[in-house]
Amino acid sequence: MAQIQDGTGKGTLARVDEEFRLYTNAISEGPLEHASALGDAAYFSSTFATGTTDVEVISLKNGESSKILVITRILLGASVAGVWTLIEVTSGTAAGTTLTYQNPNLDSGVAHSGTFFGNAAVTGSLAGNNLILAVTPANTTANIFLEGSLQLANNDEIAITFSADGTVYITVIGLWEIPV
């Protein structure tokens, strides 16, 4: 078995294979797991609504100027077939039924400072650019894996609409904050 020095100059040797590859074990965690482990920066929220034809089912706005809200995944489901649209809100002031963010670290009492409206009662905001479209058959779900690519700075807002009249379920998974 070949050996290599550890690079510190102390002559400590490490075992490697015949092609001089060193094998190690490591534990890794993604940014959401890291934020949750810290206990103060990870959140999720869910909503359930009926009568959703062409209305904003949810609106999500970051109200914290010193942090960016990062979205990792959105789970969508409906009792009827339809098209989901994730849009950037460009103007207006959303209102509606306030939903609560949950901190997945149950030992933490830290709440997010953004606003989350839902239950198909969102009003007042004006749609801008379509960011993502998803189609779901009846009684199925769709996962939108964003892997942290959707980031909301201070006062940025998104909304999700559904094109058909039915019962819908939305869970925003993996909201986490990073300092600006």
N, C-alpha and C positions, 0 to 999 in steps of 0.2 A: 504494500500500500504506500503510495506516495505521500509526502508531507510538504507543507509550505510553512514559511514563517508568518507570524501574525501581523507583521508590519510595524510593530512598536520598537523594533531594534533590540528586544530583550531575548530573542531566540526562542520564544514560545512557538511550539509547532501545532499545526492543526491538520487533522486527517482529511485527505481529499481522494477522489477516485482516480483512476488511471489517466483521465484527461484533465486532472488538476481542478476539478470542480468541487467546491465546498458546499455541503448541504447543511442548512440550518432550519430551525423552526421559528416561526414568528406569529404573533397574534396581531391581527389588524382590525381596525374598526372604521366604518365609514363616518362621514361628517355628522349624519343624523344620530348615530349611536354615540358619537363623542359628545354632541350637544346634549343629548339626553342624560348621559353619564354625569355631565357637569351639573345637571339639575335645574338649569335656568334658561334654556334657550331652545327647547324642542316642544312642538305642539302638534295636535291633530284636531279635526272637527268633522262632524257629520250633520247631514240634514236629510229630512224625509218630507216630501211634498206631494200634493195632488193638484190637479187642474193646472197644468204647466204649459199650455200651448203658447209658444213664442214669448215666454216671459223669462226674465232673469231668475233662475232658480237660486243662485247664490251670487253674492258680491263679496270680494275679499280685498281689503285695503290696508296697506302698511301705514300706520300713523306714528311711527317712531323715526325721528330724523337721524338718530345716531346708529341705526341698525338697518341692515338689508334683510328682508324676509325671503327665504329661499324655499321653493316648493319642490319636493322630490317626486310625489306620486299623487294622482287623483283617481279614485275608483268611482265609476258611474254605472248606474243600473236603472232599468225602467220596466214597467209592466207592459208597455207597448213599444213597437219599433219606432225609432226616430233618430234624428241627427242632433248631436251635442255640439255646441260651439263655445270654445273658450275665446273670449274677446278681451282686448285691452280697452278699458274705459277711458275715454278722452276728456269728458267734461260732465258736469252735473254733480249732484250730491246724492249718493245712494241713501235709501232709508228702507226700513222693513223690520222683520222680526230678527232681533239680535241673537246670534248663536254664540256659544261659548267655546273657546279654545280649551282643550284639555292638555295638560302637561303629562307626558307619558312617564315621567319620573314622579311617582306618586308621593315621594317624600318632599317634593318641591311645591311651594305655594306660589311660585312666581307665575304671573299671568302675562300674556302677550298684550302689547299696547295697540294692536291693530283692531279693525272692525270687521266683523263677519256677519253679513245678513243672509237670511235664507228663507226656507219654507215657501218658495215661490211668491214671496211678498215683497220682493225688491222693487223699488221704484226710484226714479229721479236721476239715474245715471244714463249717459248717452254712450252708445257703442262706438268703438273706433275700429281698429284693425282686428280681423279674425286671425287668431294665433294658431288654433288647432281645431280640426273638425274630427268627430268620431261618430260612427254609426253603430247602433246596437239593435239587434233583433229583439222582439218581445221577450221578457223574462230572462234576460241575460245581463252580463256586466261587461264593461270595458275598463281596462287599466291603461292610464296614460302615465308612462314612465318618463319622468322629466329629468331624473338623475341630477337635480340641482340646477338645471339649465334655466329655469324660470325664476327670476330674481326681481323682487319689488323693492325699489328704493322708497324714500319718504314720499308719501301721498300717491304712490303708484297704486293702481287698482285694476283688478280683473273681474270678470263676471262669466258665468256659465249659463247658457240658455239651452232649452230643449224644444224641439220642433213639434211635438205631438202632445195631445191631451191625455195624461195618464199619471200614474204614481211613479215618482222618481226617488232615487236614493243617491246621495253624493257623500263621499268621504274624502276629505283632503288629508292625505297622510304625509307626514314628513315635512311639516313646516318647521323651519329652524332659522335662527337669527345669527347673523355675523356682524361684528362691528364695522362701521364705515371707516 
